[in-house]
Amino acid sequence: METIKKQTVRAFKWNVLSQLANQVFVFGVNLVLIRLLSPYEFGCFAVPFMVFSFFRFVHDFGFTDVIIREKQLDVQTFSTIFWFTAAGAVVVAGINYLMSPLVALWTKIPLTATINAWLSLALIGTLFFSAFDARFRKALDFRKVFLTEFLANVLSAVPAIALAWQGLGWQALVARTVVYTFLLSIISFAMAHERPLWYFSRTTLKQHSAFASANIGDQLLGFLYRNMDTLLISRYIGSAQLGLYDRAYKFLTFPVQQISGSFSKVMFPAMAQVQDDQQRLVNQFLKICRLVALVAFPLMSGLALVSADFTQVVFGPAWKGLAPLLSLFALLAVFSSLAAIYNQVFYVTGQMRSLLRYSMITKPALILVIWLSTLVFRDVFLVAACLAVVSVMSFFPLVKLVASCLGIRAVQIWKDMVPLLGVTLLMLAAVALCQYGLNEVSAGLRLGLCITVGAGVYVAAVFGFRLRVVDEVKDLLRT
């Protein structure tokens, strides 16, 4: 029988492949759509998509994670949660449709009501996916996760690009979302070996209601925090500026998902299997934090430094207002990539109420800051700056809370980050000097040389100083 370590490493490799293939493909499709569509069209789509994301997010009421967390998952529990989440998808689709006039009333753009109504179909598309996806992750079968997401991404991109090419902007974005969600359910259903029974138990739901309620409560607060800016900017600043802000934020989530997603999606089910061994939990947690920081620190801080050239080369002159926003969000992503890992500790240790209490303090504060900065400044850059500052401040008590859950001191977590922070600062100094010396050359050439110099200095420093994480990467690749 495979050891937990071998299962985890195999799952991690499949998840890395999934993240690379899916996110790189999505990144490419987004670049094509950005070239074909305007910031205004993305801005009109942003609020209906936020409403859709909210209902997709809550349709399981926090019960899907029970499938992953249960050490011994029986078919009755799986079937109960499967039918509960499927029914939830139908209910929220109806609510989403009825809310369409309210979306238009809020944004003052009639088109958003039409977009929102069409996205109700996408909620129906999520009918079977959530439970099957959780089952795949529970079994650490990330090959199926990869195939499901990749096929859905590829096939949904075809109608989106075709419609965008014909000048049908919002239709392209809607078609991509609707086709994608239906394909997720269809493909995951086809790949699942074990199907749910015609069985439903209210008692089973009650047994897991404490975990689910704390789970959904924390996630709801997080969702409101992540999307309140979109809601307020759409009403008080305008769709064109929202389009810039939304694209900058989405390109923040691309590397965060790429880095943290590869670890956290495997970390939760793998650590759930050793949740009774505190020392193993601590060692695995610290190791994963180092591995995430190894990639996140240089990638995100480097992007913040070269954002002007990156925007000009990759997005084109029509999106030049994106550069300062990318710099702010890239720096925020350094902390977000680690926070995504930290949150998994609460799930594994079952201390969801601690996470909920933390969220009930920090998330409303962040929402208040977003609301005040939007009303006072009416400028997306200043809103992003306020959000970044307060988000970083809220990161510090999170570290202390995670350390308490693991039974260690917070300083132990911080000490692991110091060596990687040092070599990252060295890399940034080299890139800044490169930019200064190449001020007269083209943006494309300067960007390419800065990336080359930065990567070279970082790799040389990591190996030269013989950081512990190097051996951990080698061990991971050999397993």
N, C-alpha and C positions, 0 to 999 in steps of 0.2 A: 504494500500500500504506500502511496506517495506521502512523503513528509509534508508538513504544512509549509516549510520553507520552499520546497520544490514547486508545490502548487502555487504559492504566492509569486515566485519568480517567473514561472511560466505565464501566470495571469498578467503579471506586470509587463512582460515582453509583448503579449498580445494587446494589452491596453496602450502601450507606447505606440505600437503599429496603428492601432485604431485612432489614437489622438493625432498622430502625424498625418496619416492618410486622409482622415476626415477633415481635420482643421486646415491642412494645407489646401485641400480641394475647395473647402468652403471659402477660404481666404482668396483663392483664385477666382471663384465665382463672384464673390463680393467686389473684387477689383473690376471685373467685367461690367457688373451692374452699376458700379459707381461711375464708370466711364460713359455709360449709356443713359443714366438717369441724373436728375438734378438734386441738390440738397433739399429743395422744397418737396419733391416727391417722397424722399425718405422721411422728411419731417411729418408729412401727412400720414404716412404709414406707422409712425413711431407710437402714437397713443393707442390706436386700435390694437397694435401688436402687443403693447403693454397690458391692455385689458385681457386679450387672449392668453398671454403668458400667466397672468394672475389666475385665471380660471383653470388653465392646464395644471398649474402649480398646486391648487387646492382641491382638485377633484378627488384625490385619494384621502383627504383629511388626515394625512400623516401616517396612514396604515401601511403603505408600501414598504417602508423601511423595516417593519416588523418581520417581513419575509427574510430579509438579510440578517437581522439581529438574532432570530431564533436559532439556538444551537441545533435542535432537532425539530425540523419543520415537517409537520404531518400534512397530508393531502387535504384534510378537512379545513385546517387553518388557511392553507393556500387558496382553496376554493372559495372560502368565505370572503377573503380579501379581494380575490379576483372579481367576483360578482359585485362586491361593494364598490370597487373603483370603476368598474364598467358602468354601473348605474350612475355613479357620480359624474362621469363624463357626459352622459346624456342630459342630466339635470343642469349642469353648468353651461352646456351648449345653448339650452333654451334661455337661461338667464342672460347669457352674453348677447343673444339676439335681441332680447327685449331692451337691453341697455343701449342699443345703437343710437337712438335719438339723444340720449344723455351725453354720449361721446361727442356728437356734433354740437350740442349746446355748450359743452365745456370748451372745445377747441375753436368754436365759431367758424368751422369749416364744414359745410354740408357733406362733402365727399367722405369724411371720416366715418359717417354713419353707414355708408354703403360698404366701406372696407371692413368695418367691424361686423356687419351682418354676414358677409362672406366668410370671415374668419370663424364664425360659429361652426361651419362645416369642418374646419380643422380640429375643433374640440371633439367632434364625433369621431374623427380619425384616431384619437388617442385611446379608443375604447379598450383594446386588449393589451396595449404595449406596456404599460407601467408594471403590471404584475409579472408578465413574462420576462421583462428586462431585469427586474429584481431577482427573479428565479435564476437567470443566467449568472448574475453577479454573485448570488449566494453560492453557486457551485463553482465560482471562479472560472466560468467558461466564457472568457472574454473574446474567444474566437467568434462566437455567435453574436456577441455585442458588436464587434467590429463589422462583421458582414451585414448585420441588420442596418446599422447606421450608415455604412459606406454606400450600400446599394440604394438606400433611401435618398442620400445626398446626391448621388450621381443622377438618378432618374428624375428627381424633382428639379434639378438644375436645367434640364432640357427645355421644358415649357417656359421657365422663367426667362432664360436668355432669348428664346424665340420671341416671346411677347415684348420684352424690352427692346429688341432689335426693331420691332415694328412700331415702336414709340408708345406702347401701352405700359406706362410706368407702374402705376399702382396695381394693375392687373397682374403684372409679372411677379410682384412681391407677394400678392395674395396666392397666386397659383403655386408658387414655390412652397409656401407654408402648408397649404391644403394637401397637395400631393405628397409632401414629405411625411406628414402625420399619418395619412392613410397607409402609406407604404411601411411605416414602422410597425403598425399593427398587423398588417398582412404578412410581412416577412417574419416577424417574431413568432406569430402563430404557426407558420409553416415549419419553423425550425425547432419548436418546442416538442420534446419527446413526451412530456407528461402534460396532459390536458386537465383542466379543472373538472370536478364532479358537479352534478346538479345538486349542490349542497350549499346551505347558508345557515350560519349560527349566530344569533345575537349574543349568546354567551361568550363566544370567541372574541367578538368585537369588544365586549365589556372587559374581558381579561387583559386586553392590550390597550385599552382606552387611555390609561395614564401616560404611557410612553407616547402614544399617538398625539394626544392633546398637547403635551409639552413640545413635541416635535413640530407640529403644525403651528403652534404659537410662536416659537422662535423663528421659524421659516417665514411666517407672515410678516413679522416685524422686519426681518431682513429684506423681504420683497418690497415692503413699503419704503424702506430706506433706499434701496437700489433704484426705485422707480419714481419716487416723489419728485426728483428733479425733472424727469421727462414730463410729468403731469403739469408742473408749474411753469416750466419753460414754454410748453405748448400754448398756454393761455396768456402769459404775461410778456413773453419776449418774441415769439413768432416761429413759424414752421421752418423757415430757411435756417435760422440759427439753431433750432432744434435738430435739423438734419446734420449740421456740423457736429454738434455736441453728441448726438446719438452715434454717429459713425466713429467719433473718437473713443467713446466708451466701448463700442463693440470691438474696436481693434485693441482695446485694453483687455477685454475678456478673452480674445483669441489666445494670446500667450499665457494668460493665467490658466485657462482651461487646458492648454497644451502641457503646461508644467505641473500644476497641482492635480489636474484631472488624472494624469497618468498614475499618480500615487494614491490619491484619496479614494478613488473608486475601487482600488485593490486593497487599500489599507483597512477600510471598514470591515469587509467580510473576513479578511485574513486575521486581523487582530481580534475580531469577535470570537475566533476559535481558541485564542489563548488569553481571554479576558480575565481568567482567574490567576494568571502568573504575572504579578506586578512588575517584576524585574524585566521580563521579556517584553512587556508592553513599553516600559520606559526606554529600553535599548532600541527597540524598533522605531519608536516615535522619534527619538533623537537622530537616529540614522537617516530616516526619511526627511527630516527637517534639513539636514546637511545636504542631502542629495537635491532637494528642491532649491535650496539657496545657491548651490553650485551653478545652476542654470539661470534662476530668476534674477539674482543680483546683477550679473553682467549684462544680461539681455535687456532688462527693463531700464536700468540706469543708463546703458549705452543708447537705447532708443530715445530717452529723454534728452540726451546731449545732441543727437544728430537729427532731431525731429524736423527741422526746417528743410534740410536736404532730402530727407526721407519722404516728406509730403510732396515736395516738388517733383521728385523722380517717380514715385509710385502712384500718386493720385492725380497729379496734373495741376495746372495753375488755378483752375476753377475751385479747388479745395484748399487754397493757401491758408485760409483761416483755421484750418485743422491743426497746424503745427504747434501753437502754444498749448492747445488742449491736450494733444498727444503727450507733450512733455510732462504736464501735471498728472495725467492718468497713468503714464508709465511709471512715475515715481510711486504713485499710490499702489500700483500693481505689485511692487516689491513686497509690500506688507500684505496685500490681499492674497498673494500666492501662499504665504505661510499661514495666514488666518484660515484658509480653506483646509489645511492640514490639521490645524489646532482644533477646529470644530469637530473633527472625527473622534477626538478623545472623549468628548461628552457622550457621543453615541455608543462607543465601545464600553465605557465604564457605566453606562446607564444613568449618568448624572445630567439628564436633560433639563431638570428643573433649575440647576445651577446656570446652564446656558440661557434658559429662558429669563431668569432674573437679571443676568448680565444684559441680555438684549432689551429687556424692558426699561433699562436705564439708558443704555448707549444709543439704541436705535431711535427712540423719540427725540433725544437730544440732537442727533444728526438730522432728523427730519425737520426739526425746528430751525436748525442752521440753514438748511436748503431753502425753506420757506422764506425766512427773513432775508437771506442774501438775494433771492430772486426778486422779492418785492422792493428791496432797497436799491440794488445795483442795476437790475435789468440788463445784465451783461453776462453771457455764458462763461467767459473766462473767469470772472470774479466769483461766480457761483461755483465753478469747478475748483478754484483755489480755496474757498472756504470749506468745501466738502473734503478736499484732500487734507487740510490741516486738522480738522476735527476727527477725521477717520484715523489718522496716524496717532493722535492723542488717545483714542479709544483702544488702540492696539495694545498698549502697555498693561492695562489691567487684565486684558485677555490672557496675556502670557502668565501673569501671576495666578489666575484662576485655573489655567490648564496645569500648571505646576502643582497646584494643590490637589487636583484630581488624580495626578500621577504619584503623589506623595514625595515630590522632590522640591528643591528650591528653584525659584525663577532664575537665579543667577546661573544655574547649570545650563539652562536653555540659551541664555544670552552668550555665555562663554563659547558655546559651540559655533556661534555666528561670527565671532571676532576675526578668526583667520580669513574667512571668505570675504568679509567686509574689507579687510586690509588689502587683499589682492584686487578687489573690485575698484577701490580708490586709486590704486596704482594704474589700473587699466584706464580709468577715466582721465587721469592726468596725461597719459600718453595720447589718448584720442583728442583731448583739448589742444595739446601742442600740435598735433597733426592738422587739426582744423585751422589753427592760427597760421601755420606755415603754408597751407594750400588755399588761402583766401581768394586767390585770383583765378583758380581753375574752375571748371564746370562743376555743377552740383553733383552730377552722376559720378564723375571721376573722384571728387572729394569724398563722397559717401562710400564708394568702393574701397578707397585707400584707408579711410578711417576704420571701416569694419575690419579690414585685413590687419591693420596695426593693433587695434583693440583686441581682436581674437588672439593674435600672436603673443602679445604681452600677457594676457590673462592666462593662457595655457602654460606659457613659460613660467609664470609666477606660481601657479598651482603646483606644477611639478617641481619647480626649483625649491620651493619651501617645504616640499614633501608633506602636503596637507593630508590629514587622515582620510578625507573623503575620496582620495585617489584610490587607495586600497579597497575602499568599499565599492567603488564603481567596478574595479577589476574583479572583485569577488562576485558581484552581481552578474557580470558578463560571462564569467566562467561557469556559473551554476546552471 
